[in-house]
Amino acid sequence: MKRNKQGLCLWVAAACLVMGSAGARASLVAPNAGFEDPVLSDGANVQGTPVGWTRSSEDDTDLGTMNPGSSLFSPEAHGGDNVAYCFENCWIQYYTDETFQDGVTYTFTVYSGFTGSGSGGAQIQIRDITDDDEVAATNFNAQADSWDLITVSYTADSGDVGHGIGILIRSFSDGGYVLYDDVTLTPEPATLCLLSACGLAIMRRRR
C-alpha cells in the first residue's frame, strides 16, 4: 500500500507539472502584447497610447508605437516588427480581466532596450487594480542596442482573492527612448497542485 500511495503522489505530481507548463504558456496579456497593432513600415512610428493599453503620461508625444528597423535600433524588434517606446517620465498600463487567486504566482516579463547612449532607468510593476496599488516591482536600467528580459513575480494570498490584476511599464530615462516588446503575464499554479495532491496522499498514508 505504501508503494501504491507513493506512486500515486508521483503520478499526480507529473500530471501537475504538465498542467502547470501548459498554464504557464497562457499569458493573461492580450491582444497587443507585442505592439504589432498598427502595422508600420521600417522607421515609422505612431505617437500616443499603444492599442489596448491605457496611458499614464502628461504628454502623448512621450510614448507610442514604432517599427525601429535596424537604423533606429540595431537589434530591431525583439519579436515581430513593432515595439512600444517611452521617453523620460511616462508609463503605460494594462488591465486584465482576471482576478488574483490564493497561492498562485504571477510572473510578468518584458523585453527592454534603450535608444540613447548608456542606459535608461525603468520599472515594471504587477498591480492590484481594485486597490490601485503595486504589489511587486522591479527597477532596472535598459541597455543601449540590446534586448534584456526583465521579470517580476508576485504570489497572491487570501487577501488578494477577487482583486483585479494589472501591469505597468514605466520609464525614467533621460535623453533616450526606453523600448518594450513581447509582454507576458503568466499564472503558475503548478506548485499549488503539487502541494495539495501530495499533501493529501501523505495524510492518507499516516492514517
ChimeraX attribute file (.defattr): number of C-alpha atoms within 10 A of each C-alpha:
attribute: neighborCount
match mode: 1-to-1
recipient: residues
	/A:1	7
	/A:2	9
	/A:3	8
	/A:4	9
	/A:5	15
	/A:6	15
	/A:7	13
	/A:8	15
	/A:9	20
	/A:10	15
	/A:11	13
	/A:12	17
	/A:13	20
	/A:14	14
	/A:15	15
	/A:16	20
	/A:17	16
	/A:18	13
	/A:19	15
	/A:20	19
	/A:21	14
	/A:22	12
	/A:23	15
	/A:24	19
	/A:25	13
	/A:26	13
	/A:27	16
	/A:28	21
	/A:29	22
	/A:30	15
	/A:31	12
	/A:32	15
	/A:33	24
	/A:34	23
	/A:35	26
	/A:36	22
	/A:37	17
	/A:38	15
	/A:39	14
	/A:40	16
	/A:41	13
	/A:42	16
	/A:43	14
	/A:44	13
	/A:45	20
	/A:46	15
	/A:47	15
	/A:48	19
	/A:49	23
	/A:50	24
	/A:51	15
	/A:52	15
	/A:53	18
	/A:54	15
	/A:55	18
	/A:56	17
	/A:57	17
	/A:58	10
	/A:59	12
	/A:60	14
	/A:61	14
	/A:62	19
	/A:63	29
	/A:64	22
	/A:65	26
	/A:66	28
	/A:67	25
	/A:68	25
	/A:69	17
	/A:70	13
	/A:71	10
	/A:72	14
	/A:73	19
	/A:74	13
	/A:75	14
	/A:76	21
	/A:77	25
	/A:78	19
	/A:79	13
	/A:80	13
	/A:81	20
	/A:82	30
	/A:83	29
	/A:84	29
	/A:85	30
	/A:86	29
	/A:87	23
	/A:88	19
	/A:89	18
	/A:90	22
	/A:91	24
	/A:92	22
	/A:93	21
	/A:94	20
	/A:95	19
	/A:96	15
	/A:97	10
	/A:98	13
	/A:99	16
	/A:100	21
	/A:101	19
	/A:102	16
	/A:103	17
	/A:104	19
	/A:105	20
	/A:106	24
	/A:107	19
	/A:108	26
	/A:109	19
	/A:110	21
	/A:111	22
	/A:112	29
	/A:113	28
	/A:114	27
	/A:115	23
	/A:116	18
	/A:117	12
	/A:118	13
	/A:119	21
	/A:120	26
	/A:121	18
	/A:122	23
	/A:123	18
	/A:124	25
	/A:125	24
	/A:126	25
	/A:127	23
	/A:128	20
	/A:129	18
	/A:130	13
	/A:131	11
	/A:132	12
	/A:133	12
	/A:134	16
	/A:135	19
	/A:136	18
	/A:137	19
	/A:138	13
	/A:139	16
	/A:140	17
	/A:141	20
	/A:142	29
	/A:143	20
	/A:144	21
	/A:145	20
	/A:146	16
	/A:147	20
	/A:148	16
	/A:149	14
	/A:150	19
	/A:151	18
	/A:152	18
	/A:153	19
	/A:154	18
	/A:155	18
	/A:156	17
	/A:157	13
	/A:158	10
	/A:159	10
	/A:160	19
	/A:161	13
	/A:162	13
	/A:163	18
	/A:164	18
	/A:165	24
	/A:166	26
	/A:167	25
	/A:168	21
	/A:169	20
	/A:170	22
	/A:171	27
	/A:172	21
	/A:173	21
	/A:174	15
	/A:175	14
	/A:176	19
	/A:177	24
	/A:178	30
	/A:179	32
	/A:180	28
	/A:181	25
	/A:182	22
	/A:183	22
	/A:184	21
	/A:185	26
	/A:186	19
	/A:187	22
	/A:188	22
	/A:189	22
	/A:190	22
	/A:191	15
	/A:192	15
	/A:193	19
	/A:194	20
	/A:195	14
	/A:196	12
	/A:197	17
	/A:198	19
	/A:199	13
	/A:200	12
	/A:201	17
	/A:202	15
	/A:203	9
	/A:204	10
	/A:205	12
	/A:206	6
	/A:207	5
